Amino acid sequence: MSTMTISLPDPLRQFVDTQVVQGGYGDASAYMRALIRADEKRKAEDHLESLLLKGLEGEESAFTSQDWQSIRQEALAQVKKAESSAA
């Protein structure tokens, strides 16, 4: 794990300290990691939504069993990736 130093004005530092205590985080680093993970998740959800909307605007086509198999394999790969990064 690498280290990153950030500078915060006093009011933001006080806010972070309060969130650490109230949120049950071990320290400010744990709180920041949680914020970053939440931001990653939000961006992934936004990306998925844009892809879904793009798909809805496109031409309709029939799914084959190979299409479903490909989707399933990709989903399983994403789950494994998420599990390994959470560990």
Secondary structure as GFF3:
##gff-version 3
##sequence-region A 1 87
A	DSSP	alpha_helix	10	23	.	.	.	ID=ss1
A	DSSP	alpha_helix	28	57	.	.	.	ID=ss2
A	DSSP	alpha_helix	65	86	.	.	.	ID=ss3
###
